[in-house]
């Protein structure tokens, strides 16, 4: 884990080899920079980069034993371990493991984002076997970490984002840190153009952020506002059918966590709402229902069923 890497480096323990594995290039680069900062290596003299499919093993070994020029230790970075066959990976591991030096070798292995956890575990097992002396640093951002990053980014940069925009970022990018960075770049570019955000500006920004308006629809639905159906009908041509069920489900779950909201106490109504959404979702995935009509009926029948300040139930 990245946290364990930071704690180990803080204690002054620097290994001769590291393997960084993850699905997010940003997290891999951040861990690499953490090691680089701790080593205090001077670029370009004391850092070398290789890509394993193209690297000549003899050159890697030669650089590994080269004396540092301006730093205490040299740093060698070998990327793209995932691009070679298992047998080539074993050959490379056998070569570097046979040569010890006072320098530091960091290797990176990037998994595709759509790979199942089984593939993750297989890669970890293969790498642990190939490099038994190297700490294996797995890089995965959990929901709480991503959420705290978003809120810190919003706070530090004083971004005038409303609740639905923040929830959109939290939900849509909890498994995509790279995509999250790109989305913040869109927001920054938009703010640079308009200089400030009024309600109309926030609405225009939301239209440029993929499914963000669907989160506004979810808020409107849960609050029982009359514009829910209008928002849904405007969004429908631009968002895939299953997204509506997902966004409404996440929206109601988030509200259920709020101590002061009615959904927290009206369990029966909430369970009924989820059951209806689940039924629509199954039918949509089986292509046995008209999504638009089903969602219109769901919204008309249920908007405001669970709402603070009104009687519950139907």
C-alpha positions as CSV (number, residue, x, y, z in Angstrom):
1,X,0.0,0.0,0.0
2,X,1.1,3.6,-0.7
3,X,0.6,4.6,3.0
4,X,3.0,1.8,4.1
5,X,5.5,3.0,1.5
6,X,5.4,6.5,2.9
7,X,5.8,5.3,6.5
8,X,8.7,3.1,5.6
9,X,10.5,5.9,3.7
10,X,9.8,8.3,6.6
11,X,11.6,5.9,8.9
12,X,14.6,6.1,6.5
13,X,14.2,2.5,5.2
14,X,15.0,2.5,1.4
15,X,15.1,-0.8,-0.4
16,X,17.2,-1.7,-3.4
17,X,14.1,-2.7,-5.4
18,X,10.4,-1.6,-5.5
19,X,7.5,-2.8,-7.7
20,X,4.6,-0.4,-8.1
21,X,1.4,-1.9,-9.4
22,X,-1.9,-0.1,-10.1
23,X,-4.5,0.9,-12.6
24,X,-4.0,4.6,-12.3
25,X,-0.9,6.2,-13.9
26,X,-1.3,9.2,-11.6
27,X,-1.0,7.0,-8.5
28,X,2.0,5.2,-9.9
29,X,3.7,8.4,-10.8
30,X,2.9,9.8,-7.4
31,X,4.5,6.8,-5.6
32,X,7.5,7.0,-7.9
33,X,8.0,10.7,-7.0
34,X,7.7,9.9,-3.3
35,X,10.7,7.5,-3.7
36,X,12.6,10.0,-5.8
37,X,12.1,12.8,-3.3
38,X,13.3,10.6,-0.4
39,X,16.4,9.6,-2.4
40,X,17.0,13.2,-3.3
41,X,18.3,12.2,-6.7
42,X,19.4,14.9,-9.1
43,X,18.0,14.6,-12.6
44,X,19.1,14.0,-15.3
45,X,22.5,12.8,-14.1
46,X,21.4,10.2,-11.5
47,X,18.1,9.0,-12.9
48,X,17.6,6.6,-15.9
49,X,14.3,5.5,-17.4
50,X,13.7,2.3,-19.3
51,X,10.7,0.6,-20.9
52,X,11.0,-3.1,-20.4
53,X,9.9,-4.3,-23.9
54,X,12.6,-2.1,-25.4
55,X,15.3,-2.3,-22.7
56,X,18.6,-4.1,-23.3
57,X,19.2,-6.0,-20.1
58,X,23.0,-5.4,-20.2
59,X,22.4,-1.7,-20.3
60,X,20.0,-1.8,-17.3
61,X,22.6,-3.8,-15.3
62,X,25.4,-1.4,-16.4
63,X,23.3,1.6,-15.2
64,X,22.4,-0.2,-12.0
65,X,26.1,-0.4,-11.0
66,X,27.0,3.1,-12.2
67,X,28.2,5.3,-9.4
68,X,26.0,8.3,-8.6
69,X,27.2,11.7,-9.9
70,X,25.5,14.2,-7.7
71,X,23.4,12.1,-5.4
72,X,23.9,9.5,-2.7
73,X,22.3,6.8,-4.8
74,X,21.2,6.5,-8.4
75,X,17.6,5.7,-9.4
76,X,16.6,3.4,-12.2
77,X,13.0,3.3,-13.3
78,X,11.9,0.3,-15.5
79,X,8.3,0.8,-16.7
80,X,5.8,-1.3,-18.6
81,X,6.4,-4.7,-16.9
82,X,2.8,-5.5,-18.0
83,X,3.8,-5.4,-21.7
84,X,6.1,-8.4,-21.7
85,X,5.3,-12.1,-21.6
86,X,5.5,-14.0,-18.3
87,X,8.7,-15.8,-19.5
88,X,10.3,-12.6,-20.5
89,X,9.4,-11.1,-17.1
90,X,11.1,-14.1,-15.4
91,X,14.2,-13.6,-17.5
92,X,14.4,-10.0,-16.6
93,X,13.8,-10.7,-12.9
94,X,16.6,-13.4,-13.0
95,X,19.0,-10.9,-14.5
96,X,18.4,-8.0,-12.1
97,X,18.1,-10.3,-9.0
98,X,21.5,-11.7,-9.7
99,X,23.1,-8.3,-9.4
100,X,23.1,-6.3,-6.1
101,X,24.1,-2.7,-6.1
102,X,23.8,0.3,-3.8
103,X,21.4,2.0,-6.1
104,X,17.6,1.8,-6.3
105,X,15.6,0.0,-9.0
106,X,11.9,0.9,-9.2
107,X,9.7,-1.1,-11.6
108,X,6.1,-0.3,-12.6
109,X,3.2,-2.6,-13.6
110,X,0.0,-1.0,-14.9
111,X,-3.2,-3.0,-15.1
112,X,-6.0,-2.0,-17.5
113,X,-8.9,-0.4,-15.7
114,X,-11.5,-2.9,-16.8
115,X,-9.6,-5.9,-15.6
116,X,-11.3,-7.9,-12.8
117,X,-9.8,-8.2,-9.3
118,X,-8.8,-11.8,-10.3
119,X,-6.3,-10.3,-12.8
120,X,-5.1,-8.0,-10.1
121,X,-4.3,-10.8,-7.8
122,X,-2.7,-12.9,-10.5
123,X,-0.4,-10.0,-11.4
124,X,0.5,-9.5,-7.7
125,X,1.3,-13.2,-7.3
126,X,3.5,-13.2,-10.4
127,X,5.4,-10.1,-9.4
128,X,6.0,-11.3,-5.8
129,X,7.4,-14.5,-7.2
130,X,9.6,-12.7,-9.7
131,X,11.0,-10.1,-7.3
132,X,10.9,-11.6,-3.8
133,X,13.2,-8.9,-2.3
134,X,11.2,-6.0,-3.6
135,X,8.3,-4.4,-1.6
136,X,5.2,-4.7,-3.8
137,X,3.3,-1.4,-3.5
138,X,-0.3,-1.7,-4.6
139,X,-1.9,1.6,-5.6
140,X,-5.7,1.8,-5.3
141,X,-7.7,4.8,-4.2
142,X,-10.6,4.0,-2.0
143,X,-13.9,5.9,-1.9
144,X,-13.0,7.9,1.2
145,X,-9.7,9.0,-0.2
146,X,-11.1,10.1,-3.5
147,X,-13.9,12.0,-1.7
148,X,-11.4,13.8,0.5
149,X,-9.3,14.7,-2.6
150,X,-12.3,16.3,-4.3
151,X,-13.4,18.3,-1.2
152,X,-9.9,19.5,-0.6
153,X,-9.5,20.5,-4.3
154,X,-12.8,22.4,-4.1
155,X,-11.9,24.0,-0.8
156,X,-8.2,24.9,-1.7
157,X,-9.2,26.4,-5.1
158,X,-12.4,28.0,-3.8
159,X,-14.4,26.4,-6.6
160,X,-18.0,27.5,-6.4
161,X,-19.5,24.1,-7.1
162,X,-23.0,23.2,-5.9
163,X,-24.0,19.9,-4.2
164,X,-24.9,18.0,-7.3
165,X,-21.7,18.9,-9.0
166,X,-19.6,17.7,-6.1
167,X,-21.6,14.4,-5.8
168,X,-21.3,13.9,-9.5
169,X,-17.5,14.1,-9.2
170,X,-17.5,11.8,-6.1
171,X,-19.6,9.1,-7.7
172,X,-18.5,9.1,-11.4
173,X,-14.8,9.2,-10.7
174,X,-14.3,7.2,-7.5
175,X,-12.6,4.5,-9.6
176,X,-10.9,6.9,-12.1
177,X,-8.5,9.3,-10.6
178,X,-7.0,10.2,-14.0
179,X,-10.5,11.0,-15.3
180,X,-11.1,13.1,-12.2
181,X,-8.0,15.2,-12.9
182,X,-9.3,15.8,-16.4
183,X,-12.7,16.8,-15.2
184,X,-11.2,19.3,-12.8
185,X,-9.2,20.7,-15.8
186,X,-12.5,21.2,-17.6
187,X,-13.9,23.1,-14.6
188,X,-10.8,25.2,-14.4
189,X,-10.9,26.1,-18.1
190,X,-14.6,27.0,-17.8
191,X,-14.0,29.2,-14.8
192,X,-11.1,30.9,-16.6
193,X,-13.5,31.8,-19.4
194,X,-16.4,33.0,-17.3
195,X,-14.4,34.3,-14.2
196,X,-17.4,33.7,-11.9
197,X,-20.3,31.3,-11.6
198,X,-23.9,32.3,-11.1
199,X,-26.8,29.8,-11.2
200,X,-27.0,29.9,-15.0
201,X,-23.2,29.4,-15.2
202,X,-23.4,26.3,-12.9
203,X,-26.1,25.0,-15.2
204,X,-24.0,25.5,-18.3
205,X,-21.0,23.9,-16.6
206,X,-23.0,20.9,-15.6
207,X,-24.1,20.4,-19.2
208,X,-20.4,20.0,-20.2
209,X,-19.7,17.4,-17.5
210,X,-21.2,14.2,-18.8
211,X,-23.8,12.9,-16.3
212,X,-23.7,15.7,-13.9
213,X,-27.2,16.9,-14.6
214,X,-28.5,13.4,-13.8
215,X,-27.4,14.1,-10.2
216,X,-29.4,17.3,-10.3
217,X,-32.4,15.3,-11.4
218,X,-31.8,12.9,-8.5
219,X,-31.8,15.8,-6.0
220,X,-35.0,17.2,-7.6
221,X,-36.7,13.8,-7.4
222,X,-35.8,13.2,-3.8
223,X,-36.9,16.7,-2.8
224,X,-40.2,16.2,-4.6
225,X,-39.7,19.3,-6.9
226,X,-42.0,19.8,-9.9
227,X,-39.1,20.1,-12.4
228,X,-37.9,16.5,-12.0
229,X,-39.8,15.2,-15.0
230,X,-38.7,18.1,-17.2
231,X,-35.0,17.5,-16.3
232,X,-35.4,13.8,-17.0
233,X,-37.0,14.4,-20.4
234,X,-34.2,16.9,-21.4
235,X,-31.5,14.5,-20.3
236,X,-32.9,11.3,-21.8
237,X,-31.6,11.6,-25.3
238,X,-28.0,12.2,-24.1
239,X,-27.5,9.5,-21.3
240,X,-27.6,5.8,-21.6
241,X,-30.7,4.1,-20.1
242,X,-29.0,2.4,-17.2
243,X,-27.4,5.6,-15.9
244,X,-30.7,6.9,-14.6
245,X,-31.3,4.0,-12.2
246,X,-27.7,4.2,-11.0
247,X,-27.8,7.9,-10.3
248,X,-31.1,7.8,-8.5
249,X,-30.0,4.8,-6.4
250,X,-26.8,6.6,-5.4
251,X,-28.6,9.8,-4.7
252,X,-31.1,8.1,-2.3
253,X,-28.3,6.2,-0.6
254,X,-26.4,9.4,0.0
255,X,-29.5,11.1,1.5
256,X,-30.0,8.1,3.7
257,X,-26.7,8.8,5.3
258,X,-27.7,12.3,6.3
259,X,-28.8,12.3,9.9
260,X,-31.5,15.0,9.4
261,X,-33.2,13.7,6.2
262,X,-36.5,11.7,6.2
263,X,-35.1,8.9,4.1
264,X,-33.0,7.9,7.1
265,X,-36.1,7.0,9.2
266,X,-38.6,6.0,6.5
267,X,-37.1,2.6,5.8
268,X,-40.3,1.1,4.3
269,X,-40.7,3.8,1.7
270,X,-37.0,3.7,0.8
271,X,-37.0,-0.1,0.4
272,X,-40.0,0.2,-1.9
273,X,-38.3,2.8,-4.0
274,X,-35.2,0.7,-4.4
275,X,-37.3,-2.4,-5.3
276,X,-39.0,-0.5,-8.1
277,X,-35.7,0.8,-9.4
278,X,-34.3,-2.7,-9.3
279,X,-37.2,-4.0,-11.3
280,X,-36.8,-1.3,-13.9
281,X,-33.0,-1.9,-14.1
282,X,-33.5,-5.7,-14.7
283,X,-36.1,-5.0,-17.5
284,X,-33.9,-2.4,-19.1
285,X,-30.9,-4.7,-19.2
286,X,-33.1,-7.4,-20.8
287,X,-34.5,-4.9,-23.3
288,X,-38.0,-5.8,-22.2
289,X,-39.2,-2.4,-21.2
290,X,-39.4,1.1,-22.6
291,X,-37.0,3.0,-20.4
292,X,-38.4,6.4,-20.9
293,X,-42.0,5.5,-20.1
294,X,-40.9,3.4,-17.1
295,X,-38.8,6.2,-15.7
296,X,-41.5,8.8,-16.3
297,X,-44.1,6.7,-14.5
298,X,-41.6,6.1,-11.6
299,X,-40.9,9.8,-11.3
300,X,-44.6,10.8,-11.4
301,X,-45.6,8.2,-8.8
302,X,-42.7,8.6,-6.4
303,X,-41.2,12.1,-6.5
304,X,-41.5,13.4,-2.9
305,X,-42.6,10.0,-1.4
306,X,-39.8,10.4,1.1
307,X,-39.4,14.1,2.0
308,X,-38.8,16.1,5.1
309,X,-41.9,18.0,6.3
310,X,-44.6,15.9,4.5
311,X,-46.5,12.8,5.4
312,X,-44.8,9.6,4.1
313,X,-46.3,6.8,2.2
314,X,-48.8,6.7,-0.7
